[in-house]
Amino acid sequence: MSETHTTVAPEAPVFPAGRYGRRREPGRRRSKVPAIAALVVLLAALSVISVRLYRQYGDPNYDAQVITYTDITDKQLRLDFRVTVPSGGSAVCLLRARDRAGNEVAREQTTVTAAPGQRHVTVQHRMTTTGRAFIGEVLRCRPPA
């Protein structure tokens, strides 16, 4: 009796040619340099984008907080808010009033200035509205142009 090819264990598996794609040669590894370089470039790009967005939208030197909104009538609203500015600096703040349905009934811009050596300014601003306001908001404060 003779042994057939199926009963002898070959050293490496034999696959039909072209059926399972190209086989890697044993012991050969891919270089990790291109992957590491791509990762470094990606991290650098994300860092540049983060810094740019922070400078555009995240300046903590110009922070505003609404304290209260009172004296609401069909034609006006008094908005009390506090602004943080650089010491002795000023800011331009955009204010908005909305009605119960969320429609904008007033939008005004006002400039606030801190006293020398002060970083916080408390402001009372009376807004003229086109209808009865439900809420007053400070949309943003930024450095004056």
C-alpha positions in Angstrom: 0.0 0.0 0.0 1.3 3.4 -0.9 0.7 6.6 0.9 -1.2 9.4 -0.8 -0.5 13.1 -0.7 -3.4 13.6 1.7 -1.9 11.5 4.4 1.6 13.1 4.5 1.7 16.4 6.4 3.5 19.0 4.3 5.7 21.6 5.9 3.6 24.5 4.7 -0.1 24.5 3.7 -0.6 24.4 -0.1 -3.4 26.6 -1.3 -4.8 26.8 -4.9 -3.0 29.5 -6.9 -4.9 32.8 -7.0 -7.7 31.7 -4.8 -6.9 33.4 -1.5 -4.9 36.4 -2.6 -1.2 37.0 -2.3 0.4 35.3 0.7 3.0 37.1 2.8 6.4 35.7 3.1 7.1 34.4 6.6 9.4 36.7 8.6 8.8 39.8 6.6 7.1 42.6 8.5 5.8 45.9 7.3 7.4 49.1 8.3 5.6 51.1 11.0 7.2 54.4 9.9 4.4 55.4 7.5 1.7 54.8 10.1 3.6 56.7 12.7 4.2 59.6 10.3 0.5 59.7 9.4 -0.4 59.8 13.1 2.0 62.7 13.8 0.6 64.7 10.8 -3.0 64.0 12.0 -2.2 65.1 15.6 -0.5 68.3 14.3 -3.5 69.2 12.1 -6.0 68.6 15.0 -3.9 70.8 17.3 -3.9 73.6 14.7 -7.6 73.4 14.3 -8.2 73.3 18.1 -6.1 76.4 18.7 -7.8 78.3 15.9 -11.3 77.4 17.2 -10.3 78.3 20.7 -9.1 81.7 19.6 -12.3 82.3 17.6 -14.9 81.1 20.1 -13.4 80.3 23.5 -11.7 83.4 24.8 -12.3 83.4 28.5 -11.4 87.0 28.8 -14.8 88.0 27.5 -17.4 86.0 29.5 -21.0 87.1 30.1 -23.6 85.9 32.6 -27.2 87.0 32.8 -28.2 88.0 36.3 -31.8 88.7 35.7 -34.3 90.2 33.3 -37.1 92.4 34.7 -39.5 95.3 33.9 -41.0 93.3 31.1 -43.7 95.1 29.1 -45.0 94.9 25.5 -42.3 97.5 24.5 -39.3 96.9 26.7 -37.2 94.6 28.9 -34.4 95.4 31.4 -31.5 93.0 31.2 -29.0 92.8 34.1 -25.8 91.0 33.2 -22.2 90.6 34.3 -19.2 90.7 31.9 -15.6 89.6 32.6 -13.1 91.6 30.6 -9.3 92.0 30.7 -8.3 94.4 33.5 -9.6 97.9 32.8 -10.8 96.8 29.3 -14.0 96.9 27.4 -16.2 94.6 25.4 -19.0 94.7 22.8 -21.9 92.5 23.8 -24.8 91.3 21.6 -28.1 91.1 23.5 -31.3 89.4 22.5 -34.9 89.2 23.8 -37.3 86.5 22.7 -41.1 86.0 23.2 -42.8 82.8 24.5 -42.8 81.2 21.0 -39.0 81.8 20.7 -39.3 84.6 18.2 -36.8 87.3 18.5 -38.4 90.6 19.6 -35.2 92.6 20.1 -31.5 92.5 19.3 -29.1 95.2 20.4 -25.4 95.7 20.8 -23.9 97.5 23.7 -20.3 98.4 24.8 -19.3 97.9 28.4 -16.1 99.3 30.0 -14.5 98.2 33.2 -13.0 100.7 35.7 -9.2 100.7 35.8 -8.0 97.6 37.7 -11.4 95.9 37.5 -12.1 92.7 35.5 -15.9 92.4 36.1 -18.6 94.9 35.0 -22.3 94.6 36.1 -24.6 96.3 33.5 -28.3 97.1 33.5 -29.4 97.6 29.9 -33.0 98.6 28.8 -34.0 97.0 25.5 -36.8 98.2 23.3 -38.8 95.3 22.0 -41.3 94.8 19.2 -43.6 92.6 21.3 -43.8 91.2 24.9 -40.5 89.5 25.8 -40.3 86.3 27.7 -36.5 86.0 28.1 -33.4 88.2 27.8 -30.1 86.8 26.7 -26.5 87.8 26.2 -25.5 86.0 23.0 -21.8 86.9 23.1 -19.2 89.5 24.2 -16.1 90.2 22.2 -13.2 92.7 22.2 -14.2 96.1 20.6 -13.0 96.6 17.0 
